[in-house]
């Protein structure tokens, strides 16, 4: 998957919010910042737009000489237009950045190093949840963003389908798995699968080639480099496993071990058994498959909690990923986004003032109240959890990984040449899902990637 932060955003056209004014990387007449400044701020998540508009409004109330215009674009258009904007000088002053993208921007000098600004203004980086800031230090040691939020993955499930299959919510909360027979997780996924004749996946006569409801939804591709909403929760549940030899900026992906490759063969083998769609069968995302009644469960990110909770006519439950029978741990990739400043901005002082504000409790509490994401400041996260609860959404399963005695998280991989890696690993994982090869094919790809990264 392309790590989209909300499923609905993929279908939304560009939307501009804010007062009139033209700025962006190309600047405006107020290049010296001696008069009123209009900052351009870009984001891709439609669901988060109201929260950050609230922050922008509050910021302008405190800084009446600075207004903020917010532009929201869908995921693919976002990065295309942002890249073009860096070259043409039409990019935003400030934008929400992603761990998979900022390495390229930072090495090209397209985003500002915030280190000196943080030090001069005594910004307390320890205020953020442990580990979040670490991923935003570039290969040169510079700091290229202040983290806004964090996320983990879990199991979203159709409560009616679960009940009809004879399971309870508690059953889904306590699934176990192993890469040999899949444990109770695979047994449950199999039983939730129903073919067009009404035969379940674990019953005699099940027709895996004519499935009406899959036990497990799946996105349209195999997840590029990191498999965020596919296999990452299973790999992360292995004790001491990580994506790279060091993260960020490692060069050797840990995809060559027998244990990891066994996980990959088992996971995509669910498709061969008919329990999740075969590669290319569905062009829709997991959310759409759940909404259409074509799947009973989906592995998805915490950022999509509200999207799933508001599916019309479907009651959705949330569970943490299954427990690894060997390590006795649950696992999840942990990701974050951050605000970065365009190095070409004509308003660096105003841009920094805004970024600094967005990283404060004042802003993050406003975001928390909207119940869309988990803010990067722990006290704001607690308020977000309460806001979700008030809306009838129990997001506590996403926090279970943070207890080291029962769960673990692994940071999303941060490397150079992210686009090239996504192509190489994406093709490799796609071919495994297609059944053209098995997970042993990852070994030469890892060697190819290592040589590529070492040459950067």
C-alpha positions as CSV (number, residue, x, y, z in Angstrom):
1,X,0.0,0.0,0.0
2,X,1.1,3.6,-0.5
3,X,0.7,4.4,3.1
4,X,-2.3,6.6,2.6
5,X,-3.4,8.2,5.8
6,X,-7.1,7.9,5.1
7,X,-9.0,5.8,2.6
8,X,-11.6,8.5,1.7
9,X,-8.9,11.0,0.8
10,X,-8.0,9.0,-2.4
11,X,-11.2,10.1,-4.0
12,X,-11.2,13.8,-3.0
13,X,-10.3,16.6,-5.3
14,X,-8.1,19.4,-4.3
15,X,-9.7,21.6,-1.7
16,X,-8.4,25.0,-0.4
17,X,-9.4,26.3,2.9
18,X,-8.6,29.7,4.4
19,X,-8.6,33.4,3.7
20,X,-7.5,34.9,0.4
21,X,-3.8,35.4,-0.3
22,X,-1.1,33.8,-2.4
23,X,2.2,32.6,-0.9
24,X,3.9,29.2,-1.2
25,X,7.5,28.5,-2.0
26,X,7.2,31.2,-4.7
27,X,6.6,33.8,-2.0
28,X,4.6,37.0,-2.1
29,X,5.2,40.7,-1.9
30,X,6.0,40.4,1.8
31,X,9.3,38.5,1.3
32,X,10.9,40.4,4.2
33,X,8.1,39.4,6.6
34,X,7.8,43.0,7.6
35,X,4.1,43.0,6.9
36,X,1.2,40.6,6.9
37,X,2.1,37.1,5.8
38,X,-0.1,34.4,4.2
39,X,1.4,31.0,4.6
40,X,0.5,28.1,2.4
41,X,0.1,24.8,4.2
42,X,-0.6,21.4,2.4
43,X,-1.9,18.1,3.7
44,X,-3.4,15.0,2.1
45,X,-5.9,13.7,4.7
46,X,-9.4,15.0,4.2
47,X,-10.4,13.6,7.6
48,X,-7.7,15.7,9.4
49,X,-8.4,18.9,7.6
50,X,-10.9,20.2,10.1
51,X,-8.5,19.5,13.0
52,X,-5.6,21.4,11.4
53,X,-7.9,24.2,10.3
54,X,-8.8,24.6,14.0
55,X,-5.1,24.9,14.8
56,X,-4.5,27.3,11.9
57,X,-7.3,29.5,13.1
58,X,-6.1,29.5,16.7
59,X,-2.6,30.2,15.5
60,X,-3.7,33.3,13.6
61,X,-5.7,34.5,16.6
62,X,-2.4,34.5,18.5
63,X,-0.4,35.9,15.5
64,X,-2.8,38.2,13.6
65,X,-0.1,39.2,11.1
66,X,0.1,35.6,9.8
67,X,-2.8,33.8,8.1
68,X,-2.6,30.2,7.0
69,X,-4.3,28.8,3.8
70,X,-4.7,25.1,3.8
71,X,-4.8,23.0,0.6
72,X,-5.8,19.4,0.8
73,X,-5.0,17.0,-2.1
74,X,-5.4,13.3,-2.5
75,X,-2.3,11.1,-1.8
76,X,-1.0,10.6,-5.3
77,X,-1.6,14.2,-6.5
78,X,-0.1,15.5,-3.3
79,X,3.4,14.1,-3.8
80,X,3.4,14.8,-7.5
81,X,2.4,18.5,-7.0
82,X,4.8,18.9,-4.1
83,X,7.7,17.6,-6.1
84,X,6.8,19.8,-9.0
85,X,6.4,22.8,-6.6
86,X,9.9,22.3,-5.3
87,X,11.3,22.7,-8.8
88,X,8.9,25.5,-10.0
89,X,8.8,27.5,-6.8
90,X,5.1,27.0,-6.4
91,X,5.2,24.7,-3.4
92,X,3.8,25.4,0.0
93,X,5.6,27.1,2.8
94,X,4.8,24.3,5.2
95,X,3.5,20.8,4.5
96,X,2.8,17.5,6.2
97,X,5.7,15.2,5.4
98,X,6.0,11.4,5.5
99,X,8.8,9.1,6.6
100,X,9.0,7.5,3.2
101,X,9.4,10.9,1.5
102,X,11.5,13.2,3.6
103,X,14.8,11.5,3.0
104,X,14.7,12.5,-0.6
105,X,13.6,16.0,0.2
106,X,16.3,16.5,2.8
107,X,19.2,15.1,0.7
108,X,18.2,17.5,-2.1
109,X,18.1,20.5,0.2
110,X,14.4,21.0,-0.4
111,X,13.4,21.1,3.3
112,X,14.8,23.1,6.2
113,X,17.0,21.6,8.9
114,X,15.2,22.6,12.1
115,X,18.0,21.8,14.5
116,X,19.2,25.4,15.2
117,X,15.6,26.7,15.4
118,X,14.7,24.0,17.9
119,X,17.8,24.8,20.0
120,X,17.4,28.6,19.8
121,X,13.8,28.4,20.9
122,X,14.4,25.6,23.5
123,X,11.8,23.3,22.0
124,X,11.5,20.3,24.3
125,X,11.7,17.3,22.0
126,X,11.2,14.9,24.9
127,X,7.6,16.1,25.1
128,X,6.8,13.8,22.2
129,X,6.1,10.1,22.5
130,X,9.3,8.0,22.7
131,X,11.0,7.3,19.4
132,X,8.9,9.6,17.2
133,X,11.5,12.3,16.8
134,X,14.3,9.8,16.1
135,X,12.9,8.9,12.7
136,X,13.0,12.5,11.6
137,X,16.8,12.9,11.9
138,X,18.2,12.9,8.4
139,X,21.3,11.0,7.2
140,X,23.2,14.2,7.8
141,X,22.0,14.4,11.4
142,X,19.7,17.3,10.7
143,X,16.1,17.4,12.0
144,X,13.6,17.7,9.2
145,X,10.2,17.7,10.9
146,X,8.3,18.0,14.2
147,X,6.1,14.9,14.7
148,X,2.4,15.4,14.6
149,X,1.0,12.0,15.4
150,X,1.6,8.3,15.5
151,X,-0.3,5.2,14.4
152,X,-0.4,1.4,14.7
153,X,-2.4,-1.3,12.9
154,X,-5.2,-3.5,14.1
155,X,-8.1,-5.7,13.0
156,X,-11.3,-4.1,12.0
157,X,-14.2,-6.5,11.8
158,X,-17.9,-6.7,10.8
159,X,-19.6,-7.5,14.2
160,X,-22.7,-9.0,12.5
161,X,-20.6,-11.4,10.4
162,X,-18.5,-12.4,13.4
163,X,-21.6,-13.1,15.4
164,X,-23.2,-15.1,12.6
165,X,-20.1,-17.2,12.4
166,X,-20.4,-18.1,16.1
167,X,-17.7,-15.9,17.4
168,X,-17.8,-13.1,20.0
169,X,-15.9,-9.8,20.1
170,X,-13.8,-11.3,22.9
171,X,-12.8,-14.1,20.5
172,X,-11.5,-11.6,18.0
173,X,-9.6,-9.7,20.8
174,X,-7.6,-12.9,21.7
175,X,-6.6,-14.5,18.5
176,X,-3.2,-16.3,18.3
177,X,-1.2,-17.2,15.2
178,X,1.9,-19.1,14.0
179,X,3.3,-19.4,10.4
180,X,2.7,-23.1,10.2
181,X,-1.0,-23.6,10.5
182,X,-2.0,-19.9,11.3
183,X,-3.3,-20.7,14.8
184,X,-6.7,-19.5,15.8
185,X,-6.3,-16.5,13.6
186,X,-6.3,-18.5,10.4
187,X,-9.1,-20.8,11.7
188,X,-11.2,-17.7,12.3
189,X,-10.4,-16.1,8.9
190,X,-11.3,-19.4,7.3
191,X,-14.6,-19.8,9.1
192,X,-15.6,-16.2,8.3
193,X,-15.0,-16.8,4.6
194,X,-18.1,-17.8,2.7
195,X,-18.4,-19.0,-0.9
196,X,-21.3,-18.2,-3.3
197,X,-23.1,-21.3,-2.2
198,X,-23.0,-20.4,1.5
199,X,-20.2,-22.9,2.3
200,X,-17.6,-21.6,4.8
201,X,-13.9,-21.8,4.2
202,X,-13.3,-24.5,6.7
203,X,-16.2,-26.7,5.6
204,X,-16.3,-29.5,3.1
205,X,-17.2,-28.4,-0.5
206,X,-15.9,-24.8,-0.1
207,X,-15.2,-23.3,-3.5
208,X,-12.2,-21.1,-3.2
209,X,-12.6,-19.8,-6.7
210,X,-16.1,-18.4,-6.1
211,X,-16.0,-16.5,-2.8
212,X,-18.8,-14.2,-1.8
213,X,-17.3,-12.9,1.5
214,X,-13.6,-13.1,2.3
215,X,-12.5,-13.6,5.8
216,X,-9.7,-11.1,5.3
217,X,-9.8,-8.1,3.0
218,X,-6.7,-7.1,1.2
219,X,-5.5,-3.9,-0.7
220,X,-4.9,-4.0,-4.4
221,X,-1.1,-4.4,-4.1
222,X,1.3,-6.2,-1.8
223,X,2.4,-3.2,0.2
224,X,5.6,-2.1,-1.4
225,X,8.6,-2.1,0.9
226,X,7.0,-2.4,4.4
227,X,3.6,-4.2,4.0
228,X,2.1,-1.8,6.5
229,X,-1.5,-3.0,6.4
230,X,-0.7,-6.5,5.2
231,X,2.0,-8.6,6.8
232,X,3.8,-6.1,9.0
233,X,1.8,-6.9,12.1
234,X,2.9,-10.6,11.9
235,X,6.6,-9.8,11.3
236,X,6.6,-7.2,14.0
237,X,5.4,-9.8,16.5
238,X,8.7,-11.7,16.2
239,X,10.9,-10.8,19.2
240,X,13.8,-8.5,18.2
241,X,12.8,-8.3,14.5
242,X,13.2,-5.0,12.7
243,X,13.0,-3.9,9.1
244,X,16.6,-2.9,8.8
245,X,20.0,-3.6,10.4
246,X,19.6,-0.1,11.8
247,X,16.6,2.2,11.4
248,X,16.8,4.8,10.2
249,X,19.5,4.7,7.5
250,X,20.3,1.1,7.5
251,X,21.2,-0.7,4.2
252,X,20.3,-4.4,4.9
253,X,16.7,-5.4,5.1
254,X,15.9,-8.3,7.4
255,X,13.9,-10.1,4.8
256,X,16.2,-13.1,4.3
257,X,15.7,-15.1,7.4
258,X,13.9,-18.5,7.2
259,X,11.4,-17.3,9.9
260,X,10.5,-14.1,8.0
261,X,10.1,-15.8,4.7
262,X,7.9,-18.4,6.3
263,X,5.7,-15.7,7.5
264,X,5.4,-14.2,4.0
265,X,4.7,-17.5,2.4
266,X,2.0,-18.2,5.0
267,X,0.4,-14.8,4.8
268,X,0.0,-14.8,1.0
269,X,-0.9,-18.4,1.2
270,X,-4.2,-17.3,2.7
271,X,-5.0,-16.0,-0.8
272,X,-4.3,-19.4,-2.3
273,X,-6.7,-21.0,0.1
274,X,-9.4,-18.5,-0.8
275,X,-9.5,-16.7,2.5
276,X,-8.4,-13.4,1.1
277,X,-8.6,-12.0,-2.4
278,X,-6.1,-13.2,-5.0
279,X,-3.8,-10.5,-6.4
280,X,-5.7,-8.3,-8.8
281,X,-9.1,-9.7,-8.0
282,X,-10.1,-6.5,-6.3
283,X,-9.1,-3.0,-7.3
284,X,-10.6,-1.5,-4.2
285,X,-9.0,-1.0,-0.8
286,X,-9.8,-3.0,2.3
287,X,-12.2,-0.3,3.6
288,X,-14.3,-0.5,0.5
289,X,-14.4,-4.3,0.7
290,X,-15.7,-4.1,4.3
291,X,-18.2,-1.4,3.4
292,X,-19.5,-3.4,0.5
293,X,-19.9,-6.6,2.6
294,X,-17.3,-8.4,0.6
295,X,-15.0,-9.1,3.5
296,X,-15.5,-9.8,7.3
297,X,-12.2,-8.4,8.6
298,X,-9.3,-6.1,7.5
299,X,-5.9,-5.2,8.9
300,X,-5.8,-1.4,8.8
301,X,-4.4,1.6,10.6
302,X,-5.6,3.5,13.6
303,X,-5.9,6.6,11.4
304,X,-8.9,5.0,9.6
305,X,-10.9,4.3,12.8
306,X,-13.5,7.0,12.1
307,X,-13.8,5.9,8.4
308,X,-14.7,2.4,9.5
309,X,-16.9,3.4,12.4
310,X,-19.1,5.5,10.1
311,X,-19.8,2.9,7.5
312,X,-23.5,3.0,7.0
313,X,-25.4,-0.1,8.1
314,X,-22.3,-1.9,9.4
315,X,-21.3,-2.2,13.1
316,X,-17.5,-2.3,13.3
317,X,-15.4,-3.8,16.1
318,X,-11.6,-3.2,16.5
319,X,-9.1,-5.7,17.8
320,X,-5.3,-5.6,18.2
321,X,-3.3,-7.9,15.9
322,X,-3.1,-11.6,16.9
323,X,-0.6,-12.9,19.5
324,X,2.5,-14.7,18.2
325,X,2.4,-18.1,19.8
326,X,6.2,-18.3,19.9
327,X,7.0,-14.8,21.3
328,X,3.7,-14.3,23.1
329,X,3.7,-10.8,21.7
330,X,1.4,-8.7,19.4
331,X,3.2,-6.6,16.8
332,X,2.6,-3.5,14.7
333,X,4.5,-1.1,12.5
334,X,4.5,2.3,14.2
335,X,4.5,5.3,11.9
336,X,4.4,9.1,12.2
337,X,4.1,12.2,10.0
338,X,5.5,15.6,10.7
339,X,5.4,19.2,9.6
340,X,8.3,20.2,7.4
341,X,9.3,23.6,6.0
342,X,10.0,24.2,2.3
343,X,13.6,25.4,2.0
344,X,12.4,27.9,-0.7
345,X,9.8,29.6,1.5
346,X,10.0,33.4,1.5
347,X,8.7,33.4,5.0
348,X,11.0,31.2,7.1
349,X,10.3,33.0,10.4
350,X,6.6,32.8,10.0
351,X,6.8,29.2,8.8
352,X,8.8,28.1,11.8
353,X,6.5,29.9,14.2
354,X,3.6,28.0,12.7
355,X,5.4,24.6,12.7
356,X,6.4,25.2,16.3
357,X,2.8,26.0,17.2
358,X,1.6,22.8,15.5
359,X,3.8,20.8,17.7
360,X,2.5,22.3,20.9
361,X,-0.1,20.9,23.4
362,X,-2.4,23.8,22.5
363,X,-2.7,22.6,18.8
364,X,-2.5,18.9,19.6
365,X,-5.3,19.2,22.1
366,X,-7.5,20.7,19.4
367,X,-6.6,17.8,17.1
368,X,-7.3,15.4,19.9
369,X,-10.8,16.8,20.3
370,X,-11.6,15.9,16.7
371,X,-10.9,12.2,17.3
372,X,-9.1,11.5,14.1
373,X,-5.5,10.5,15.0
374,X,-3.3,9.9,18.1
375,X,-1.3,13.2,18.6
376,X,2.4,12.9,19.2
377,X,2.2,14.4,22.7
378,X,1.1,11.7,25.2
379,X,-1.3,14.0,27.2
380,X,-3.0,14.9,23.9
381,X,-3.2,11.2,22.9
382,X,-5.1,10.5,26.1
383,X,-7.6,13.3,25.2
384,X,-7.9,11.8,21.7
385,X,-8.7,8.4,23.2
386,X,-11.4,10.0,25.4
387,X,-12.8,11.8,22.3
388,X,-13.0,8.6,20.3
389,X,-14.8,7.0,23.2
390,X,-17.3,9.8,23.4
391,X,-18.0,9.1,19.7
392,X,-18.6,5.4,20.4
393,X,-15.2,4.2,19.1
394,X,-13.0,2.1,21.3
395,X,-9.4,2.6,20.0
396,X,-7.7,1.0,23.0
397,X,-6.6,-2.0,21.0
398,X,-4.2,0.2,19.1
399,X,-2.4,1.0,22.3
400,X,-1.8,-2.6,23.4
401,X,1.4,-2.8,21.4
402,X,3.0,-0.1,23.6
403,X,3.1,-2.4,26.7
404,X,6.5,-4.1,26.3
405,X,5.3,-7.2,28.2
406,X,2.6,-8.0,25.7
407,X,3.4,-6.2,22.5
408,X,6.0,-4.4,20.4
409,X,6.2,-1.9,17.7
410,X,8.8,-1.4,14.9
411,X,9.4,1.9,13.3
412,X,8.6,2.2,9.6
413,X,11.8,1.8,7.5
414,X,13.5,5.1,6.7
415,X,16.1,4.9,3.9
416,X,17.5,6.7,1.0
417,X,16.1,5.8,-2.5
418,X,12.7,5.0,-1.1
419,X,11.0,5.1,-4.5
420,X,13.4,2.7,-6.0
421,X,13.1,0.4,-3.1
422,X,9.3,0.5,-3.2
423,X,9.5,-0.6,-6.9
424,X,11.9,-3.4,-6.2
425,X,10.3,-4.8,-3.1
426,X,6.8,-4.0,-4.5
427,X,7.4,-6.2,-7.5
428,X,8.9,-9.0,-5.4
429,X,6.0,-9.1,-2.9
430,X,3.5,-8.8,-5.7
431,X,5.0,-11.8,-7.5
432,X,4.8,-13.8,-4.3
433,X,1.1,-12.9,-3.9
434,X,0.6,-13.8,-7.6
435,X,2.1,-17.3,-6.9
436,X,4.9,-16.7,-9.4
437,X,7.5,-17.4,-6.8
438,X,7.9,-17.9,-3.1
439,X,9.5,-15.8,-0.3
440,X,13.0,-17.1,-1.0
441,X,12.9,-14.7,-4.0
442,X,13.3,-11.9,-1.5
443,X,16.9,-12.8,-0.8
444,X,18.5,-11.6,-4.1
445,X,16.3,-8.5,-3.9
446,X,17.7,-7.7,-0.5
447,X,21.2,-8.0,-1.9
448,X,20.3,-5.7,-4.8
449,X,18.8,-3.1,-2.4
450,X,21.8,-3.3,-0.1
451,X,24.2,-2.5,-3.0
452,X,21.8,0.4,-4.1
453,X,21.8,1.9,-0.7
454,X,25.5,1.6,-0.1
455,X,26.1,3.4,-3.4
456,X,24.0,6.4,-2.4
